[in-house]
Amino acid sequence: MIKPAIEDAIRGAHDTRMIRVGSGAIAGAADVFIDCFGASPAVIVADAATYDVAGAAVERALRNAGVPCRPSYVFAATPAVYADYETVMLIVAHLRHSDSIPVAVGSGTINDIVKLASHLSERRYMVVATAASMDGYTAFGASISRDGYKQTFSCPAPVAVVADTEIVTAAPAALTASGYADLLAKVTAGADWIVADALGAEAIYAPAWHLVQDSLRRWTGNPRGIAHAQPQAVERLTEGLLITGLAMQAHRNSRPASGAEHQFSHLWEMEHLEQEGVWLSHGFKVGIGTVAVSAMYDQFLMHDFSGLDVDRLIRRRPTRDQLAARIASQHTIPILRKKSVEETLAKVPDDDQLRARLTTLRSSWGDLQGRLRRQLLSPEEIRSRLHQAGCPSDPATIGVDQDRLHRSYHGARQIRRRYTVLDTAMETGVFDACVDRLFAADGYWRAA
Ligand SMILES: [Zn+2]
């Protein structure tokens, strides 16, 4: 079935034309394919697990409906498929043998690989979702590692998405929990967009904003239901993740779904946090990032910016060269050092821009503070929900100790040119005070 909310969201989408969500939706996969791609042949791309739970059934349904199927590309169970550029090129090579339309069967990794491979092969694709594990199914762009650096490649979203909620609900609990954390992250992502909008850094695009934020409380209101794989809770989560992706598609970038909390996650990924311990999903890292950012907001909101000494802040700011040298000295990984300097300098305003921004903050602080308080949840509440949903809620459980977390507040700000509360805290001169407070003997992170 098509949910009314999804039908609404599709109207603003550039690439996706059809979404089928519901119990037994997989039975309609062949019809969806034919509606979207006519008589074109299909090729399934899956891994061993997703081929078992859905790929084989989709292939059978396609054949029964008369769709020619080229040999499927099924990744072995081990080693786990990784979303890197070399893997994308394997699929590009496989697609070169025929003019077939890729049907990705899987979740985050398989979808991202096929999304980029399809784009590089100049063809469209369709995805059959096997888990509610992240919001990337319907998003514009694919998150792929190249030369050790995780980046978002611009490429169109799928033409069609099929999400059978029976299959999605039966997915491993950690995948569903990851999707919950990725959706709960829209609380801080939304706050960051409010800040960027209010200070003239990046305007809110209302249609995308409303798609995500108007239903966010409903989608994330039952974390226990997520842990217990209750069909209604997982269905709401699936709807939320798909609509969030459509909001990114409508906005043509990830701003509606991603703020500073995602920058913590990207940073840890590039620092190869994973290699030091167990596998960590995107959502699990983002979840801890969401706690970190909401704790930062707690501190930030305690300041009163209505008396800001704008001239003094501008006089005392470092030059671009000083800033570049300071950032470079904070990184030991070469690619991270280079990118951090590049990305941070890209968002540094000139004196006039900064004066305008800080003057706006000073005059509208009361209003902005109120909007942010209404948008945010406390770090305790975020943590409690993550815990109830079955996600890690403590940095240590994902291998992030206090020192690393402390450094990450700086690193997360530098890693991306997106304007977030971390930048506002820096520009107003309260960044160190906020972070130091969090790590003081009685501060949030020591007590937590
Ligand atoms: Zn995400």
Residues whose N, C-alpha, C, O or C-beta is under 5 A from the ligand:
A	BS01	ZN	D182
